[in-house]
């Protein structure tokens, strides 16, 4: 599992490169992924060590990078999981609200019935 900055930088590399190698400067990656600014070289090295990208060279703020199939599939899987997490949170909130409303309705109904029979 990658941290937030690494996954954001991987997504930026996937977006820029497509299938082939591309020369990208550090400023462009910094604009695409502001959270990783200042540590782009280190994060790219980590992504290469994990087999998610391939670098031909890095020199003076320029990187020749290519996204590997494992990196593209990792980014797609992470986006899917993020969407699934959001969906689960929405469902949980909806079911909690419905449960609260139905519980309040039943309680009000019981109080109303008790008031009818006790008066």
N, C-alpha and C positions, 0 to 999 in steps of 0.2 A: 504494500500500500504506500502510495506516495503522499507526501505532505501537500498542502494547498498550493504553495509556490511552485513546486515541481510539476504538479499536474496542470497548473495554469500555463507554465512554460512549455510543457509537452503539447498542450492544445494549441499554443501559438505556433510552435514548430510545425505541427500537423497542418495548420491553416496556411502557413507560408509555403511549405515545401511541396505539397502534393506527393507525387511518387518519386521524384528525382532529387538530386543534390541541388541546393541553392545557397548562394552566398548571402548571408544576413549580417548586418552590423548590429552591434550591441544596443545602439539607440533605437533601432526598429523593434527589437525584441523587448526593450524597456517600455516602449509605447504600448505594445500589445499585452505586456504582462508587467504592470507597474509594481506589483508586490515582490517581484524577483529582482528588481533593479539593484545593481551593485553586486549581486552574487550570480549573475547569469552564467559566467564561465564555470563556476563550481557546480551549479545545478546541471548544466549540460554534460559535464564530466560524469556526474552521478547517473544521469539518464543513459549515457553511453555505456557505463559499466553494467547497468541493468538490462542492456540489450534492447532498449526502446528506440534509440536513435543511433545514427552513425555519423561521425565527424571525420572529414578528411584532414582538415587543419583548423587551427584557431590561432590568429595572429593579430595583435594590435586592435582588438575589438571587432574583428571580422571572423565569422565562423562559416565554414562550408559544412552544411548539415543536411542530412536526409532522414526522414521519418521511416522507421522500419515497420513492417506489418504488425509486429507485436505492440509497438507504440500506438499505432492507429486503433487497433482493437482494444487496447487498454483504455484509451480516451473514450471510445464509444461505450464501453462497458461502464465506465465511471459516470458518464452522462446519463445512461439508463438507470443506474443505481440512484443518482441524485433525483431524477424524476420520480422514481418509485418511492423514495423517502418523502418527497413533498406530497405525493398522493396519499401515502399512509397517514401523514400528519393531518391532512384535510379530512380524511375519513374518520380519524379518531376524534377530531373536533366536532364533526357532524354527529357522530354517534353519541358523544358525551352530551351535546346540546339536546338531542332528541330524548335521551334517557332522563335528563334533568326535567325537561318539559313534561314528559309522560308521568314521571314520579310526582311532580307538583300537581298535575291534573288529577291523578288518583287520590292524592292526599286531600285536595280540595273537595273532591267528590265524597270521600269518606266523612269529612267534617260536615259537609252539607247534609248527608244522610243521617249522621248522628244528631245533628241539630233538629231535623224533622221528627225523628222518633223520640227524642228526649223532651221536646216541648209540648 
